[in-house]
Amino acid sequence: MSEPNASDSLVAIVTAAGEGIGEATAHAFADAGYRLVLVDINEQAVKETASDLPGSVVEVADVTDEAAVAALVARALQQFGRVDVLVNVVGGSRPGKTAAELTLDEWNRMLALNLTSTFLMCRAVLPHMEQRGKGAIVNVSSGAGLRGMRANPGYVAAKAGVGALTRALALDHGRNGVRVNCVAPGPIRTPLMRRNRTPDEIKMMGQIAIAGRIGEPEEIAAGILWLASDASSYVMGQTIEIDGGPSSFV
């Protein structure tokens, strides 16, 4: 039996591929045989990810920018001729202010980074996926978007919006062959987590979970890969929590 040609391999775009969940997701998809378009605004970080993944294509882009998103998706299609999977990992959190303290500019930045970026990437790939009659989109929300978080209203609202957008996209495009789902991670040991939280805070987050620990990026990546695969072919418009089973809420 002959080996499949590289041109027959599935193609995935992964945003925020420079570190954390995005980096782990890139490795999971590469291990599954995907050809990859790795997107990040941090050129050094995304190139480091790509250095371990031969054949992947790097796109340094700000996915909150409409023109940049259109250009990177166009280049991905020119390079590979197809996009089978889009994984929207881009996001960020900056806790510390309530809604009464947050400026409008800070609010808008949180929505742009966490929600508008997802909308723009989805909008750019949907016509191609619908034309082919098949595709999968996996968005990354957060447990904060489902249960809330103190002193982080912009992030909470934006991540809740990602879940709602996921459902809307599934309703509008699912019958045209595009499956759209979402994962909502709990506390995950990412560089962002280590920048935003003290070691004691991270330890406390782990103690809240039934699992007794915080999660690892690879555990989220495994869930994303499953939602992108045919193994989840009857899952549509869902937000799957991957959070160690929190036993209480703070």
N, C-alpha and C positions, 0 to 999 in steps of 0.2 A: 504494500500500500504506500502510495507516495505521500510525502509530507505536505501539509497545506501551505499555500503561498502566503507570504506576509500580507499581500493585498487582500487576502480573505479574512484577516484578523479583525476583530472588533476594535473600534476606536472610541476612546473616552477622553473627554476634557475634564480636568480636575482643577478647580480654582483653589487658591491659598495652598499650593502644593509645596511651598518652601519649608514648612515646619508643621509640627503637631498632627492634627487629624488629616489635613490635606496630604502631608508627606506620607503618613501611614497608608492612606487610601491609594496613593500613587503606587506604592510598593505592592499592595494587595492586588490591584488590577494588573500590574505588570506580571506578577506571579501567575495570574489567571490567563495570561496570553494576550492581553490587550496592548494595542499601540496607544501611546499617550500624548496628549497635549497638556503640558504642565504650565499653569498660569499663576503668576504671583507678581506683586508690585515690587518685591524685594529681589533684585536680579541675582545677587550673590547666593541667597538662600535657595532659590529655585534651581539655579545651575548646580548647586551642590546635590540637590535631590536628583536631578537629571543625570549627574555623573555616575550614579549607581544603576541607572536604568537605560541601557543602550537602546538607541533608536527613538527615544522620546524627543518631542519637540518642545522647546521652551518659548513661552510668550510672556514677556514682561509687560504688564498692563494694569491699569487702574480700572477695575470692573464696575466702578460707580460712574464711569464716563461712557456715555452712549456711543460715541464714535469709536472709542478704543475697543469696546465690546464687539461692535459690528466688524471691525477690522480683524480682530483676532479669530473670530469664528470664520470669516471669509478665508483667512490664511489656513486655518485648520482644514477646511473643505478643499482648498486648492492642494494642500499637501497630501491628504489622505483620500479625498473623494467622498468621505462619509463621516458622520458623527453618530455613533450608536448610543452613547451614554454621556450625560452631562451630570457632574457632581458639583453642586454649589456649596463649597465649604467656607468661603470668605465670610468673615464676621469679626466682631470685636466688642469688648465690654470695657466700660470704665466706671466702675461703681464709686460711690462716694457722695452723690448729690440726690436729693429728692426732687420731685417735679417743681416744688416751690423755689428751688435753688438753681435749677438747670436753665441755661440760656437757650434761646431759640436756635442759635448756631450749633450748640452742642447736641440738641435734640435732632436737628436736621442731619448732622453728621452720623449719628447713631442709626437713623433710618436709612440713610444712603448706603452706609457700609453693610448693614445686616439685611435690609429688605430690598431696596432699590437695585442693588447689585444682582440679587437673585432674579428679580423681574427682568432686568436687562439681558442677562445670560439666557434665561428661558425663552424670552421673546426672539432672540437671535437664532436659536437652534430649532425652534418649533416648526417653521415652514419646511426646513429640510427633512426633519423627522416625519412630518405628516405626508410629505411628498413620497417618501419611501414606505410609509405605512407601518413604521416600527421605530421605536426608540424608548429610552428610559431616562428619566430625570430623577435624581435624588437630591433633595435639599437638606441642609443641616440647620435645624432650629436649636432649641435648648429647653431643658427642663424649666428654666426661668420663664420661658414663654407660655408654659402651661400652668405653673403654680405661683409665679411671681418671684421677686427678689427685692430685698430692701435696698433703698438708695441707688437704684439703677433703672429708672422708669423708661428711658429711651430704649435701652437694650431689651427690656421685658416686652415693650410694645412692638418693637421691630421683630423680635423672634416669634411672638404670637402671630404677627402678620405673615411670617414665612409659612407657618402651619396652615393659615387660612388661604394663602395664595396657592399652596400645594393642592388643597381641596378644590379650589376654583379651576386650576389648570387641569386637574384630572377630569372634572365634569365637562370642561370645554373640549378637551383633546383626547380623552381616553378612547372614545369610539373610533378615532382615526389612527389608533395603534400606538399612541404615546402613553406610557405608564408614568405617572408622577407620584412619588411618595416622599416621605420626609423622615429623618431620624431626629430625636430630641435627646442629646446626650445629657447625662448628669455631670457631676464634677469629674474632669478628665485631667490627667497629669500632662499638660501641654506647657510649652514655653509661656503662653499667654497666662495660664493659671499661675505659674511661678512668678510672673511679673506683677500680677494683680493681688496675690494673696500671700500672707506670711506662712511659714511652715506650720505654725500652730493652727491657723485657719484651715489649711489643707487637711491636717490630721483630723480636725473636728468634722469636716465635711465627710470624710471617710467613715467616721463613727456613726453618722446618721443613717448610712445605707445598711440594708440587711446584709450585703456582702462584706461589710466591715472595712471597706477600703474605697478609695476613689478609683476610677477606671483608667485604662491605658488607651492611647490613640488607636492601637491595633484592634482593640475590641469594637470600637466604633467603625473602623474601616471594614471589619468583617460583616457588620450589619449592612453597611452601604453596598458592599459587593453583592450580598444576597438580594437586596432590593433591586439592584440593577440586572440581576440574572433571571433567566427563564424559570428558575426554581421558585420565584415569587410571582409567577405570571398572573395569579388571581388576586394580587394585592394592589389596590389602586386607591389613591387619594388618602392614604393613611399616614399618621404620624406615629412612629414606633419609638417608645421610650427605651433608651439603653442607659440605665442609671444605677444599677446595683440594687434597686428596690428600696427607695428611701422609706424609712419607718416612721419618720416625723418630718414636719416642714418648718422651716425657719424663715 
